[in-house]
Amino acid sequence: MLDKTQLIDELFVDVVAEMLNIGMGCAAASLSEMVESEVILSVPSVEFVSRDHVTEIISKRIQGDASGVIQRFNGAFWGDALLLFPEDQSLELVRAVLQNSISLDDLTEMQQEAMTEIGNVILNACLSSLADIFNNQILGEIPVFVKGPLHSLFNDNQQQDLIEDVVLFLNMDFSVKQKNLQGYVTFLMDINSVAAFKENVENIMAA
Amino acid sequence: MLMTEVNCLIVDDSRMSRMIVKRIIASTHPEWKIEEAGDGQEALDKASEKDFELILLDYNMPIMNGGEVAEILRPRFPEAKIAFLTANVQEAIKNKAIDLHIDFIPKPITEAKIKKYVG
């Protein structure tokens, strides 16, 4: 059994935070292009937490229901990438992206599909950037739209023993200037994936 | 610049993306015939019925990915303009486009990118 203390150290956290910065920089550029407005990024956070604790951390940022997209990824390392917004802001985001190109009725009808595609663009921009840094391919599965209480988004499909699993929690908050929008991008990787991820990081540093 | 009579095929599992691309192309070329496919198999079915001069292909799709579709469509339409139009902007996917002799347009979709590509 791998121990998290063997995996994480100050340098590793620093390198991972910088990679997340680069990945989210690409994601922010994509979002900025879509909403035609500046996107402001937070400082990345990198920590080991239990899956259960992830809900607690995010619920400090999102009160009430959330909506967004989850995309599973595989390859050199694996895990789940999540893009989440407070539910009451999701329609605003879709409106910001589609602007005046469709009617309000169509906007509501297409909210789910639009959110999925927005998530697809943002999460793939970030994952693609990480893949290129590692000179490796990451295979993203089809993104899935999610909506509801945070706890159900994170734990509904997990077996009880997995809920207490420790995961690497990478998170960055972003907001869209001039629009009242805040979103959260989170990556969750289990211990074995983190070990593979760390090996990739070490290869880069040794090169 | 493509010829006057153009049949276009937009392949994307996102209805929103298909809608935006279709609107952009139709705004500049209202005479072009634009068809949509929501997955790779539907694209192949449509391509077996008629010829296309312009094909825009998403990469990450259910059933068949854009690469698998392009492998079949490129030899079928050697003269067509074919491009991946995808959020998967990894070097590996860009290289795949080069190997398949097709173009690469990174998402997000913008009017400028689509107009520049279709002419």
Interface residues (C-beta under 8 A of the other chain):
Chain A: C26 S30 L31 E33 M34 L98 S101 I102 M110 E113 A114 T116 E117 N120 V121 L123 N124 A125 L127 S128 S129 A131 D132 N135 Q137 I138 G140 E141 I142
Chain B: D13 S14 R15 M16 S17 M19 I20 R23 N60 M61 P62 T86 A87 N88 V89 Q90 E91 A92 I93 K107 P108 T110
